[in-house]
Amino acid sequence: MFTSVLMIEKPLTSADVEFVTTLHGTEPISFIVLMQPRGDQADLLLRAIDDVAMGELKDAVREGEVPEGEEARKIAELALENSLAELRAAGCEAVGQVVEDHPLDKMKSVVEESGADEVIVLTAPHYVEEFFHRDWASRARHKVGVPVLKLFAHSE
């Protein structure tokens, strides 16, 4: 069985599930999902810049209204539960956890402990971080020891 560590920031859409479950043809896949909840206020400016770069001016203005901290963790837990259920409904094995502290260290340890074959980072575009190679996928490539695939999440 092929094992993928899947890092996400929001619940998987049906298009995301179809995308990640068909990457390896008909080979059975096991997913270990790491849900990264929304960051803290330090990330607010970067998120707003990303929104502006994508032409989403209304979203840039609303960045300060989106939950942070403990409220964001509760939302992340629900998103993780829904995402795991969707992956299982698609016929895959799936377990996961919400990761807040040291996500790259956690990703590395999960890869090592599980013997994962790859890491998939499924996120919205983050232009500022990507430009400076500070996005999760770029940083993970230097840390986890397995191939890292970066995919852009779909919106519903």
Secondary structure by P-SEA (a helix, b strand, c coil): cbbbbbbbcccccaaaaaaaaacccccbbbbbbbbbccccccaaaaaaaaaaaacaaaaaaacccccccaaaaaaaaaaaaaaaaaaaaabbbbbccccccaaaaaaaaaaaaacccbbbbbccccaaaaaacccaaaaaaaccccbbbbbbbbcc
